[in-house]
């Protein structure tokens, strides 16, 4: 398919293309169309009666009106929506705020996966009753997320929603309650689920389950020792910047420094948590007031407040060291002309994220498609789309697909099935699953084995640093946090 425009312009544009697979089948509108009041016969007839826009006939020949796929906030549809056998999924992403930059690029990742699946399975997803094309209704989560979710869940009737680059579950718990009550599965590709949803059997998260929070304790211990040695101090000050849930995850692991808990350090004025929801200048001011030796960065878009903090840092105070829970490309320009800043930054990232041959092959295909977005920024949504499709096939219930059926399919995509590379073997996976076999899928972001109890993917965490260059780049620092031993393995090697 043609690469999509980015940002809010993508959602507001009006582009009408022919249906048929996902290749070129993007349809966008302003969501203002109205449905036919007559009883519907087929999806194709509903579309024809409404100027070619995407409509469904959910219950033909019973006097029910056509169902619009477009609505306010849901202004793009991908796939063969005219097929009466189509399986329709929802997609929600933010296009504004701290993580808004992730929204449109992750939609690219998801639709790129659907393109590949359509090429491997041109007739649709195989099932005993025939083939089922995949349709994706893309929505933004910023305008009225509850109304948007109601459209997807109640009006369209999607069995699952793929969330990528949105913290809507945290900011709007009523959305999570709505989807749960409707039996709709939520697959979170980027942002981990809030603590309140960790027991919800219909919420599945590809984010490494706040595994970075566990990695932060041994990382912080190493940085603490380095600060004390370099500055000849025996007490350090620490700040943590992130969303409420990300900060709560740090609380659950029980950070210890200065020989005492984070709670005791906070009482002594040596620890402070700062929300990443404010303006960059406000966040920088809160941090400067504490003058921390170490800043733990757990999500959001930190480069604006980092730039403000570094620019206004008091000359007499030792500059802070940063420990990140993810790779933020926004910090690379800040480090371009600053060897000092590069030396003060390190972080963690799930192992095998962008160094394995599977990711490298994906990156080459994605870049050849003409997209300018970094492949690692869309990889999770890409894998999520493959997971959603594979789990739906594994459920064996494509004609009457439900959230609980997809959940059962996700449970089946793991050991002891045959190990398969998900993006390269879409047709083979489908054949195996339809035949009643089991597969253990590996995505471009690494193994995708869900824990059947937590419904989350947990991976070892690789420690990275920022290397010099034009531009600077993230490189391995030679250390690994092992989830099995819950400790750091190897020695930290600074980047050149």
C-alpha positions as CSV (number, residue, x, y, z in Angstrom):
1,X,0.0,0.0,0.0
2,X,1.1,3.6,-0.4
3,X,2.8,5.0,2.7
4,X,0.4,7.0,4.9
5,X,0.7,10.6,5.8
6,X,1.7,11.1,9.4
7,X,0.3,13.0,12.3
8,X,-3.2,14.5,12.7
9,X,-3.3,15.3,9.0
10,X,-3.5,11.6,8.3
11,X,-6.7,11.2,10.4
12,X,-8.3,14.3,9.0
13,X,-7.6,13.7,5.3
14,X,-10.1,12.5,2.8
15,X,-8.7,9.7,0.6
16,X,-10.9,7.2,-1.1
17,X,-9.3,4.1,-2.6
18,X,-10.6,0.8,-4.0
19,X,-11.3,-2.0,-1.6
20,X,-9.5,-5.3,-2.1
21,X,-7.0,-6.7,0.3
22,X,-5.0,-4.1,2.3
23,X,-2.8,-3.1,-0.7
24,X,-4.0,0.4,-1.5
25,X,-7.3,-0.2,0.3
26,X,-7.2,2.8,2.7
27,X,-10.4,4.7,2.9
28,X,-10.6,7.9,4.9
29,X,-13.4,10.3,5.6
30,X,-14.6,12.9,8.1
31,X,-17.0,10.5,9.9
32,X,-20.0,12.5,9.0
33,X,-21.8,10.0,6.7
34,X,-25.2,8.5,7.7
35,X,-26.4,5.0,7.1
36,X,-29.3,3.8,5.0
37,X,-32.5,3.4,6.9
38,X,-33.6,0.4,4.8
39,X,-32.8,-3.2,5.8
40,X,-29.4,-4.2,4.5
41,X,-28.5,-7.1,2.1
42,X,-24.7,-7.1,1.9
43,X,-21.6,-5.1,2.7
44,X,-21.2,-4.3,-0.9
45,X,-24.8,-3.0,-1.3
46,X,-24.4,-0.9,1.9
47,X,-21.3,0.6,0.5
48,X,-22.9,1.3,-2.9
49,X,-25.9,2.9,-1.2
50,X,-23.6,5.2,0.7
51,X,-21.4,6.6,-2.0
52,X,-18.8,3.9,-1.8
53,X,-17.9,4.6,1.8
54,X,-17.2,1.6,4.0
55,X,-20.4,0.1,5.6
56,X,-21.2,-3.3,7.0
57,X,-24.4,-5.3,6.8
58,X,-24.1,-7.0,10.2
59,X,-27.4,-8.9,10.0
60,X,-28.6,-9.2,6.5
61,X,-32.2,-9.8,5.5
62,X,-33.7,-9.0,9.0
63,X,-34.5,-5.3,8.4
64,X,-31.4,-4.0,10.1
65,X,-29.8,-0.8,8.7
66,X,-26.3,-0.6,7.3
67,X,-23.6,0.0,9.8
68,X,-21.1,2.8,9.1
69,X,-17.4,2.0,9.8
70,X,-16.5,5.7,9.7
71,X,-17.3,8.0,12.6
72,X,-15.9,11.0,14.4
73,X,-12.4,9.9,15.4
74,X,-12.6,6.8,13.2
75,X,-11.7,8.1,9.8
76,X,-9.7,5.4,8.1
77,X,-10.6,1.9,7.0
78,X,-8.2,-0.7,5.5
79,X,-9.0,-3.9,3.8
80,X,-11.8,-5.5,1.8
81,X,-14.8,-4.1,3.7
82,X,-17.1,-5.1,0.9
83,X,-16.7,-8.8,1.7
84,X,-19.5,-10.3,3.8
85,X,-16.9,-12.6,5.3
86,X,-14.6,-9.9,6.5
87,X,-13.2,-10.0,10.0
88,X,-13.1,-6.4,11.4
89,X,-10.7,-5.2,14.0
90,X,-10.3,-1.8,15.7
91,X,-7.1,0.3,16.0
92,X,-6.7,3.2,18.5
93,X,-3.7,5.5,18.8
94,X,-3.0,8.9,20.2
95,X,-1.8,11.6,17.7
96,X,-1.2,14.4,20.3
97,X,0.3,14.7,23.8
98,X,3.5,13.1,25.2
99,X,3.2,9.9,23.1
100,X,1.3,11.3,20.2
101,X,4.3,10.9,17.8
102,X,3.8,7.2,18.1
103,X,0.2,7.1,16.7
104,X,0.5,7.4,13.0
105,X,3.8,5.6,12.6
106,X,2.4,2.6,14.5
107,X,-0.6,2.6,12.2
108,X,1.9,2.3,9.4
109,X,3.4,-0.7,11.1
110,X,0.1,-2.5,11.6
111,X,-1.1,-1.9,8.0
112,X,2.3,-2.9,6.6
113,X,1.8,-6.2,8.4
114,X,-1.7,-6.5,7.0
115,X,-0.2,-5.9,3.5
116,X,2.2,-8.8,3.9
117,X,-0.6,-11.0,5.2
118,X,-2.8,-10.1,2.3
119,X,0.0,-11.0,-0.1
120,X,0.6,-14.4,1.6
121,X,-3.2,-15.1,2.0
122,X,-4.8,-13.2,-0.9
123,X,-8.3,-14.8,-0.3
124,X,-8.2,-14.0,3.4
125,X,-7.7,-15.9,6.6
126,X,-8.5,-19.6,6.1
127,X,-11.2,-21.3,8.0
128,X,-13.5,-24.4,7.7
129,X,-16.3,-22.2,6.3
130,X,-14.2,-20.3,3.8
131,X,-11.7,-17.4,3.7
132,X,-12.1,-14.2,5.7
133,X,-10.4,-10.9,4.6
134,X,-9.1,-8.7,7.4
135,X,-10.5,-5.1,7.8
136,X,-9.0,-2.6,10.2
137,X,-10.9,0.5,11.4
138,X,-8.3,3.1,12.5
139,X,-9.3,5.6,15.2
140,X,-7.6,8.3,17.2
141,X,-7.9,8.2,21.0
142,X,-7.6,12.0,21.6
143,X,-11.0,13.6,20.8
144,X,-13.5,11.4,22.7
145,X,-12.0,8.1,23.5
146,X,-15.1,6.7,25.2
147,X,-17.3,7.6,22.2
148,X,-14.7,6.2,19.8
149,X,-14.6,2.9,21.8
150,X,-18.4,2.7,21.8
151,X,-18.4,3.1,18.0
152,X,-15.9,0.2,17.6
153,X,-17.4,-2.0,20.2
154,X,-21.1,-1.4,19.9
155,X,-21.7,0.0,16.4
156,X,-19.1,-1.9,14.4
157,X,-18.9,-4.9,16.8
158,X,-15.2,-5.5,16.7
159,X,-13.9,-8.5,18.7
160,X,-10.6,-6.9,19.4
161,X,-8.9,-3.5,19.5
162,X,-5.2,-3.0,18.8
163,X,-3.8,-0.1,20.9
164,X,-0.5,1.3,19.8
165,X,1.0,4.6,21.1
166,X,-1.8,5.5,23.5
167,X,-2.3,5.4,27.2
168,X,-6.1,5.6,26.9
169,X,-6.5,2.7,29.4
170,X,-4.7,4.7,32.0
171,X,-6.2,8.1,31.3
172,X,-9.7,6.9,30.6
173,X,-10.5,3.8,32.7
174,X,-14.1,4.0,31.5
175,X,-12.8,2.8,28.1
176,X,-11.3,-0.3,29.6
177,X,-14.5,-1.0,31.5
178,X,-16.6,-0.6,28.3
179,X,-14.5,-3.0,26.3
180,X,-14.3,-5.5,29.2
181,X,-18.1,-5.5,29.6
182,X,-18.6,-6.0,25.9
183,X,-16.2,-8.9,25.8
184,X,-13.8,-7.1,23.5
185,X,-10.1,-8.1,23.7
186,X,-7.5,-5.3,24.1
187,X,-4.1,-6.0,22.6
188,X,-1.6,-3.3,23.8
189,X,1.4,-3.1,21.5
190,X,3.4,-0.2,23.0
191,X,2.0,1.0,26.4
192,X,1.8,-1.5,29.2
193,X,-1.5,-1.9,30.9
194,X,-2.4,0.0,34.1
195,X,-2.0,-1.9,37.3
196,X,-5.8,-2.0,37.7
197,X,-6.1,-4.1,34.5
198,X,-3.4,-6.6,35.2
199,X,-6.1,-9.2,36.3
200,X,-8.3,-8.6,33.3
201,X,-8.3,-11.7,31.1
202,X,-9.2,-9.7,28.0
203,X,-6.2,-7.3,28.3
204,X,-3.0,-8.6,26.7
205,X,0.2,-6.6,26.6
206,X,3.2,-6.9,24.4
207,X,5.1,-4.4,26.4
208,X,7.7,-6.3,28.6
209,X,5.5,-6.0,31.7
210,X,7.4,-3.2,33.2
211,X,10.4,-5.6,33.2
212,X,12.6,-2.5,33.0
213,X,11.4,-1.6,36.6
214,X,13.1,-4.8,37.9
215,X,16.2,-4.0,35.8
216,X,16.4,-0.5,37.3
217,X,17.4,-1.7,40.8
218,X,20.7,-3.3,39.8
219,X,21.3,-0.5,37.2
220,X,20.7,2.1,39.9
221,X,23.0,0.4,42.3
222,X,25.8,0.5,39.6
223,X,25.1,4.2,38.8
224,X,25.0,5.0,42.6
225,X,28.4,3.5,43.1
226,X,29.8,5.5,40.2
227,X,28.3,8.8,41.4
228,X,29.7,8.2,44.9
229,X,33.1,7.4,43.6
230,X,33.2,10.3,41.1
231,X,31.9,13.0,43.4
232,X,33.1,11.6,46.7
233,X,29.6,11.6,48.3
234,X,27.9,9.0,50.4
235,X,24.3,10.1,49.7
236,X,22.7,10.6,46.3
237,X,19.4,12.2,45.2
238,X,17.2,10.4,42.6
239,X,14.2,11.5,40.6
240,X,11.9,9.4,38.5
241,X,9.8,10.9,35.6
242,X,6.9,9.0,34.0
243,X,3.2,8.3,34.0
244,X,1.4,7.3,37.2
245,X,1.4,3.6,36.3
246,X,5.1,3.6,35.3
247,X,6.0,5.3,38.5
248,X,3.9,2.9,40.4
249,X,5.8,0.0,38.7
250,X,9.0,1.4,40.3
251,X,7.3,1.3,43.7
252,X,6.4,-2.3,43.3
253,X,10.0,-3.4,42.8
254,X,11.0,-1.6,46.0
255,X,13.9,0.6,44.8
256,X,16.7,0.8,47.3
257,X,19.6,3.4,47.4
258,X,21.5,5.2,50.1
259,X,20.9,2.0,52.0
260,X,17.2,2.6,52.4
261,X,13.9,2.4,50.6
262,X,12.6,4.9,48.1
263,X,9.9,5.9,50.7
264,X,12.5,6.6,53.3
265,X,14.6,8.5,50.8
266,X,11.6,10.6,49.8
267,X,11.0,11.5,53.5
268,X,14.7,12.6,53.7
269,X,14.3,14.7,50.6
270,X,16.5,12.4,48.4
271,X,13.8,11.0,46.1
272,X,11.0,12.6,44.1
273,X,8.6,11.3,41.4
274,X,7.6,13.8,38.7
275,X,4.7,13.3,36.3
276,X,5.5,13.5,32.6
277,X,2.1,15.0,31.9
278,X,3.1,18.6,32.4
279,X,4.8,21.1,30.2
280,X,8.5,20.6,29.5
281,X,9.5,23.8,31.4
282,X,7.5,22.7,34.4
283,X,9.0,19.2,34.5
284,X,12.5,20.7,34.1
285,X,11.8,23.2,37.0
286,X,10.7,20.5,39.3
287,X,13.8,18.4,38.6
288,X,16.2,21.4,38.9
289,X,14.8,22.1,42.3
290,X,15.8,18.7,43.5
291,X,19.1,18.7,41.6
292,X,19.2,14.9,41.4
293,X,22.3,12.9,40.7
294,X,20.3,10.3,38.8
295,X,17.0,10.6,36.8
296,X,15.0,7.5,36.0
297,X,13.1,8.0,32.8
298,X,10.1,5.7,32.5
299,X,8.1,6.6,29.4
300,X,6.7,9.6,27.6
301,X,8.6,12.0,25.3
302,X,11.5,13.2,27.5
303,X,13.6,15.1,25.0
304,X,11.8,18.5,25.4
305,X,12.2,18.6,29.2
306,X,15.7,17.1,29.0
307,X,16.7,19.9,26.6
308,X,15.2,22.5,29.0
309,X,16.8,20.9,32.0
310,X,20.3,20.6,30.5
311,X,20.2,24.2,29.2
312,X,19.2,25.6,32.6
313,X,21.2,23.4,34.9
314,X,23.2,25.3,37.5
315,X,26.9,25.5,36.6
316,X,28.1,24.6,40.0
317,X,26.0,21.4,40.4
318,X,27.1,18.1,39.0
319,X,24.9,17.2,36.0
320,X,22.5,14.3,36.4
321,X,22.9,10.8,35.0
322,X,19.9,9.3,33.1
323,X,18.6,5.8,33.1
324,X,15.9,5.1,30.5
325,X,13.3,2.4,30.2
326,X,13.3,2.6,26.4
327,X,15.2,4.0,23.5
328,X,14.0,7.5,22.7
329,X,15.3,8.8,19.3
330,X,14.6,12.3,20.5
331,X,17.6,12.3,22.8
332,X,20.1,11.6,20.0
333,X,20.1,15.2,18.6
334,X,20.7,16.4,22.2
335,X,23.7,14.2,22.5
336,X,25.1,14.9,19.1
337,X,27.5,17.6,20.2
338,X,27.8,16.6,23.8
339,X,30.2,13.8,24.8
340,X,29.4,14.6,28.4
341,X,25.7,13.9,27.9
342,X,26.3,10.7,26.0
343,X,28.4,9.5,28.9
344,X,25.6,10.2,31.4
345,X,22.9,8.3,29.5
346,X,22.1,4.6,29.6
347,X,19.0,2.5,29.4
348,X,17.4,-0.8,28.7
349,X,15.5,-2.4,25.8
350,X,14.1,-5.9,25.3
351,X,16.7,-8.3,24.0
352,X,16.6,-9.1,20.3
353,X,14.6,-6.1,19.5
354,X,16.7,-4.7,16.6
355,X,19.8,-6.8,16.3
356,X,18.5,-10.2,15.1
357,X,18.2,-11.2,11.4
358,X,14.4,-11.3,11.6
359,X,14.2,-7.6,12.5
360,X,16.9,-6.7,10.0
361,X,15.0,-8.4,7.2
362,X,11.8,-6.5,8.3
363,X,13.7,-3.2,8.4
364,X,14.9,-3.7,4.9
365,X,11.5,-4.5,3.6
366,X,9.9,-1.6,5.4
367,X,12.4,0.9,4.3
368,X,12.1,-0.3,0.7
369,X,8.4,0.5,0.9
370,X,9.3,4.2,1.0
371,X,8.5,4.9,4.6
372,X,10.7,7.4,6.4
373,X,9.7,6.3,10.0
374,X,12.4,4.3,11.8
375,X,11.6,0.6,11.6
376,X,12.1,0.1,15.4
377,X,9.3,2.7,16.0
378,X,6.7,0.6,14.2
379,X,7.9,-2.9,15.0
380,X,5.6,-3.6,18.0
381,X,2.5,-2.6,16.1
382,X,3.7,-4.7,13.2
383,X,4.1,-7.8,15.4
384,X,0.7,-7.0,17.1
385,X,-1.1,-7.1,13.8
386,X,0.4,-10.5,13.0
387,X,-0.4,-11.8,16.5
388,X,-4.0,-10.6,16.2
389,X,-4.5,-12.4,12.9
390,X,-2.6,-15.6,13.9
391,X,-4.6,-15.8,17.2
392,X,-7.9,-15.3,15.3
393,X,-7.0,-18.2,13.0
394,X,-5.9,-20.3,16.0
395,X,-9.3,-19.8,17.6
396,X,-11.1,-21.7,14.9
397,X,-14.0,-19.3,15.2
398,X,-13.4,-16.7,12.4
399,X,-17.1,-16.7,11.4
400,X,-18.2,-15.8,15.0
401,X,-15.1,-14.3,16.4
402,X,-15.1,-13.0,20.0
403,X,-12.6,-11.5,22.3
404,X,-12.4,-14.6,24.5
405,X,-11.8,-16.8,21.4
406,X,-8.9,-14.5,20.4
407,X,-7.6,-14.8,23.9
408,X,-7.6,-18.6,23.6
409,X,-5.8,-18.2,20.3
410,X,-3.1,-16.1,21.9
411,X,-2.6,-18.7,24.6
412,X,-2.0,-21.3,21.8
413,X,0.7,-19.3,20.1
414,X,3.6,-20.5,22.2
415,X,5.5,-23.6,23.5
416,X,5.3,-26.5,22.8
417,X,4.4,-25.6,19.3
418,X,6.8,-25.6,16.3
419,X,9.0,-22.5,16.4
420,X,8.2,-20.2,13.5
421,X,9.2,-16.8,12.3
422,X,5.9,-15.0,12.2
423,X,6.4,-12.4,9.5
424,X,8.1,-14.9,7.1
425,X,5.7,-17.8,7.4
426,X,2.2,-16.3,7.4
427,X,0.8,-18.9,5.0
428,X,2.5,-21.8,6.8
429,X,1.3,-20.6,10.1
430,X,-2.3,-20.5,8.8
431,X,-2.0,-24.0,7.3
432,X,-0.7,-25.4,10.6
433,X,-3.3,-23.7,12.7
434,X,-6.2,-24.6,10.5
435,X,-5.0,-28.2,10.6
436,X,-5.1,-28.2,14.4
437,X,-1.4,-27.9,14.9
438,X,0.5,-25.7,17.3
439,X,3.0,-22.9,16.6
440,X,5.4,-21.0,18.8
441,X,5.7,-17.6,17.1
442,X,8.7,-15.3,17.0
443,X,8.2,-11.7,15.9
444,X,10.6,-9.0,14.7
445,X,10.7,-7.7,18.3
446,X,11.7,-11.1,19.6
447,X,9.9,-14.1,21.1
448,X,6.2,-13.4,21.7
449,X,5.4,-16.0,24.3
450,X,2.6,-14.8,26.6
451,X,2.5,-15.8,30.2
452,X,-0.9,-17.5,30.6
453,X,-1.4,-16.0,34.0
454,X,-0.3,-12.4,33.4
455,X,-1.1,-12.3,29.7
456,X,2.1,-10.3,29.1
457,X,5.3,-10.9,27.2
458,X,8.4,-10.8,29.5
459,X,11.9,-10.5,27.9
460,X,15.4,-10.1,29.1
461,X,16.6,-6.5,28.9
462,X,19.7,-5.4,27.1
463,X,21.6,-2.3,28.5
464,X,22.4,0.3,25.9
465,X,24.4,3.5,25.7
466,X,24.7,6.3,23.2
467,X,27.7,6.2,20.8
468,X,29.3,9.1,19.0
469,X,28.7,9.6,15.3
470,X,26.8,11.6,12.7
471,X,24.2,11.2,14.0
472,X,24.8,9.5,17.3
473,X,23.3,6.0,17.7
474,X,22.2,3.5,20.4
475,X,24.6,0.6,20.9
476,X,24.8,-2.3,23.3
477,X,26.8,-1.7,26.5
478,X,27.6,-5.4,26.9
479,X,25.2,-5.9,29.8
480,X,22.0,-7.9,30.1
481,X,19.2,-8.0,32.8
482,X,18.1,-11.6,33.0
483,X,14.5,-12.2,34.0
484,X,15.3,-15.7,35.2
485,X,18.1,-14.7,37.6
486,X,16.7,-11.1,38.2
487,X,20.2,-9.7,38.0
488,X,22.6,-7.9,35.6
489,X,24.9,-10.2,33.7
490,X,28.2,-8.9,32.2
491,X,30.0,-5.6,32.7
492,X,29.0,-2.2,31.5
493,X,31.1,-1.0,28.6
494,X,30.7,2.7,27.8
495,X,30.1,3.6,24.2
496,X,32.9,5.3,22.2
